[in-house]
Amino acid sequence: MVGLLSRVFIKDREDVENPKVRQSYGVLCGTVGIVLNILLFAGKWLAGFLSGSIAITADAFNNLSDAGSSVITLIGFHLSGQKPDSEHPFGHGRMEYISGLLVSVAILIMAFELVKSSVQKILVPEAIDGSPLVLLILVVSICVKVYMAYYNKKIGRKIHSAAMTATAADSMSDTVATSAVLLSTLVAMATGIKIDGWCGLLVGAFIFYSGIKALKDTIDPLLGQAPDKELVDEIRELVSSYPVVKGIHDMMIHDYGPGRRMVSLHAEVDAKGDILKIHDQIDNIERKLQKTLNCHATIHMDPVETDNEEVKKLRRQTARLIAEMDMNLSIHDFRVVKGETHTNLIFDVVIPFDCSIKDSEVVKKIEEGIRQYSGNYYAVIQIDHDLCQ
């Protein structure tokens, strides 16, 4: 159904990097979620009234709260699509993450309430009066929730939406909760054994776990998580495809909401090249990144010597020295400055955050190694940390 509606209402629906297309998907899924959850609430409330089951009635109001969560998601997508202004020059894209955060909190609150009511049912068991209509409503409810989890997860992956992924987790939690209610109803009808409370307790624990996971998925981008490796590789491949670029380093990717990325990097270029022609090519690369990856890019040019054999030899020698310490270490901006009494090797060392060697130890070992070179060499080292590991 959602696929059909997207073909009808969303123009250029495959262009998921376009913020307007993403917003349209979010509004569509949020609207469908609101309608389905209200219908589920009405059906389960009727089933709870007919059976006298507090569990079914509570599950009905759970669906009503889900409708509220869908409203939050809908508002989040609407606000995230607003244009940049003087107070928010990078746009409002992170509102989508905030809406996902609110949905995750709603999941945790629901889990707490379900655990609390389940403990009460364990202490004071209640009889359940089942009927074919009640069972049918519960089965239909489970099928609808499975579908909602499916389309939210599918489209959430398609448009890389943390809010929709959180909504999918919420829907799957509801599926488990309603399945437990159905199971306890069937057991009570067949044997008279009242296991409502125990089933609810297990379901509450499962929902709590899902809420914590969804919470992490929405908090990480707000805190500033590392970019996807696939995106980093695409940027490196695109920039490196231009012959004018001899190397890339110091890449930073800032996420201001899906489809709103700011990229900055340093591109090594020939120090003896035509600066105007090189600058023109760098401009072309920035435009290409904007067009193909929807990234607003700023590229800094670092001039390097490409035809000085002594510099190339010293760089290779230093690169080998560093690789022997840790294969994940790398260098850039390598320069050789000669003086009357000694020669300085000036360069940056990139150290991953998960490197087992301390920064001070890295510097000490490199300095000791370079002093062993044939000649009077000193190392002038700047430590960098890889922000796009």
N, C-alpha and C positions, 0 to 999 in steps of 0.2 A: 504493500500500500504506500509506504513512504517513498519507495523507488518510483512508483507511478506519479505521485504528487510532485516529486522533485523534477520529473521530466516536464510536468505541466507548468509549475510555478517558478522554477529556477533557471534563469537564462545562463548559458555557458556553464552548466553544472559540473563539467569536468575540470574547469579551471579553479581547483581548490586552493591555489596559492593566492587567489584574488580575495582580499578581505570582504568585499561585498558578497561574493559567492559563499564564503564561509558563514557570514552573518545570515544569509538566506537559509542555509542548511540548519543553523542553530534555531532560527525562528520557526521553521517548519517542524523540526523534531520537538521543540518545546510545546508548540501548539497541539500536535498530535498527542503528546504525553499528557497534557492537561485534560483533553477530551476523554482519552481512554481511562485515566485514573478517576475521573468523576463518574464515569459509567461503572467502573469496578466498585467504587464506593457505594453507589446506589444498589448494585446487585448484592454485595456482601452485607450491607446493612439489612436488606430484606431477608437474606439467609440467616443472619444473626437473630433477627426478630422472630422468624418462624421457628428456629431451633432452640432459642433461648441460650445460645452459646456466647459466652463473654469473649472467648477466643476469636470467634468469627467476627463479632462486632468490633473488637479491638483491631483486627486485621483490616476491617473496612475503614476505620479512621486512619490507619496507617496509609491506605491508598489516598485518602484525602490529604494527608501531609505530603504525599508524593506529588499530588497536583500542585501543592504549594511550592515544592522543590522545582517542578517544571516551570512555574512562574518565575522563580529566581533565575533559573537558567535562561529563560526567555529574555528577562530584563538584562541579564549579563551580556548576552549576545547583542542586544539592541544598544546598550551603552558602549560596548567595545567597538561598535561600528561608527561612533561619532568621530568627526574630523578633529585633527589637532587644534588646540587653541593656545592662547598666550600662557596659560597656567599649566598646560600639558602638551608641550611642543612635540612630543613623540607619540601622541595619540592616546587612546583609552583602551588599547588592546588587552591590558592586564585585568580589565574588569571581568573578562571571561574566566580567568584563573580565580578571581575572588568569588564569582558565582559558584564555581566548582568547590571552593573551600566551604561555602555556606551549605551546599548540598551534603558535603562530607560530614559537617557538624550535625546536620539534621539526621543523618544515618546513625551517628553515635548516640544522639539523644533517643532515637527510636529504640536502639539496642538496649539502652539503659532501662527505658520504660518497660520493654518486653521482658527483660530479666526480672525486674521488680514484680510485674504482674504474674510471671511464671512461678516465682517463689511463693506468692500468695496462693496460687492454685495448688501447689504441692502441699501446702499446709492445710488448705480448705478445699478439697476436691469438689467439683460440681458435675452434676449429671448433664449429658448432652442428648438432645432429641434430634436425631438425624432424619432426613427424608430424601427421596430421589431428587427433588428440586434443589435442596440445599447442596447435595453432592454435585449436581450438575453445575451450579453456580461456581463452586470451588474449582472444579476441573477447568471450566471455561476461563476462570480467573488466572489459573496457572498458565494456560496456553497463551493468554494475552500478555502476561508478564514475561514469558520466555521470548515472545516476539519483540516486546519492547527492549529487552536486554540485547537481543540480536541486532536490531537496527541501530540502537544507540552505540553499541560497540563498533559495528561495521562503519558507520558514518564518523564516529569519533576517531577511528584509525585513519579514515580517508582524509579528514580535514585536520588531523593532529590536534584534537580538542580534549584537554584534560577535564573540562566540565561535562562533556558528553560521556567520557569514560567513567566518571564518577556516577553519572545517572545510570549507566549500564550496570555498574556494580550494585547500585541501589535496587534496580529492577530484579537482578539475580537474587539478591538477598530476600526480596519480597516473594520470589518464586519458592525459595526454600521455606520461608515462614508459612506461606499458604499450604505448601505440601505437608508440613508438619501438622497444621490444623486439620487438613483432610485425613491424614493418617490417624491422628488421635480420635477423630470422629468415627472413622471406620472401626477402629479397635474397640471404642466404647460401644458402638452399635452391635458388634459381633460378640464381645466377651463381657462387656460391662466394666472392664478395667479402665480406670481413669488415668491416662498418661499425659493429659494436656500440659500439665505444669512442667514435666520433665522434657517433653518435646520443645516447649517454648524456651526452656533454659538453654538447650543445645542450639536452637535457632538464634537466640540472643547472642550467644558467644560467636557464632558464625557471622552474624551481621556486624558485630563489634569489630571483628577482624577485617571485614570488607571495608568498614568505615575508616579504620586506621590506614589501610592501603590507599584508599581513595584520597585521604587527607594528605598523605605523603606525595602522591602524584600531583596535587595542586599546590602544595607548599614549595616543592623543589623549584619550579620555574619562577615563583615569586622571590625566592632567596637568590636565584641566579645560578642555575645548574649548568654543568658543562654541556655544550651543544652536541647534537647528534653527530656521531662519527661520519655518517653518510653525507651530511651537509658539509662538514669540514673537508672531506675527500673531494666532493664536487667542486668546492671553491678552489682547492689546491689544483685540481686537474684543469679547471677553466683558466685560471691565471697563468699556470705553467705552460699552457698551450701556445702562448704568445712568445716568439723567439726573443723579444726584447727583455724578458724576465729571466734572470740567471739563477734566482733562488727566492724563497719565501720564508718569512719568519714573523714573530710577534703578531700573530693573528688573534684578534679579539672579536667575539660575536656577542652582541647585546640583544636580548630578546625583550621587546616591548609589547608582547602579545603575538599570537600566531599571525604570520604574514607581515609582521612589522619587525624586521631585523636590521640592526646596524652592524656593519662589518668594517673593521679597520685592519690593515696589514702592512708590512714592510716588504717591498719588492726590490731585490738586488738587481742593479742595472750596470752596464758598462760605464766606467768612470770617464772613458774617452769618447763616448758616443755623443751624437748631436742631441743636446738637452731638449730642444724644441720638438724634435721628432719623437724622442722617448716620452716626453710629456703627453704628446698627442695619443700615443699608443696606450699610455696609462689611463687616459680619459676614456678611450674605447673599452678598456677592460672594465672600468667602473660602470659604464652604461650596460655592458653585456651582463654583468652580475645583477644589475637592477632588472633587466628584461627577462633573464632566464631563471633566476633564483629568487626574485623579489627581495633583494637585499640592497639597502642603501649603503654603498661602499665608499670608503676613503682609503686611498693607497699612498703610502709614503715611499719615496724613491731613495734607496741607499746605493750610492756609487761604490763599485768595487773594481779592483784591478783584475782584468781577465787575461792579460798577456804578459804579466811579469812572472817569469819562471821561478824566481827565488820565493816570491810570495806564495805561489801555488804549491811549491814544495813544502814550505813551512806550514801551510794550512793543512796539507795532507798528513804531515807528520804529527801535528797537534790533534787532528781528528782521530788518528789511530791511537794516540796516547789516551784520549778521553774515552774512546770506545772500549779500551782494555779495562777501564774502571767500571763502566756500565754502558751497555749497548743502547740504552734509552737516552743517554746524554747526547747533546748536539751543540754545535757552535755556529755563530754567524757574525757578520760585521767584522771580519778578520782584516786587520791592518798591520802594517809593519812600519815603524817609525825609527829611523836610525839616528843615533847620537854619537858624540865623540868618544864616549867611554863604553857605551852599551847600546843594544837595540831592543826596543819595546815591541812585544807582540800584544796588540790590543784587540780584544774580542769579547763577545758575549757567550756565556754558557747557559744553555736551556736545561733546567732540571725539573723533571716531572714531580708532581706533588707526592707521589707514592714511592719516590726514590728512597732506597734504604740507607744511602750515604748522606750525612749532614752537609749543608751548604759549605760550612767552614772547612770540613774535611776535603770536599771536592776541590776547593780553591788551593788548599795546602798541597794536595797530591799533584795538581796540575803545575803549580809553581816549582815543586821539586823535580818533576819530570822535565820541564822546559830548561831548568838549569843544567841538565845533563846534555843538552844539545851541544853540538860542535860550534862554539862561538859564544859570545857573551850576551845571552838573551835573558830578558826579564818579562814576566807575564803581568799584564794589566787587565784584570778580569772583572766583568760585570755579570752578576747573576740574574737570570730571568727564570720565571716559572711558566711552564706550558699551560696556557689558559684554554687551549683547544686540544686536550689529550685525546 
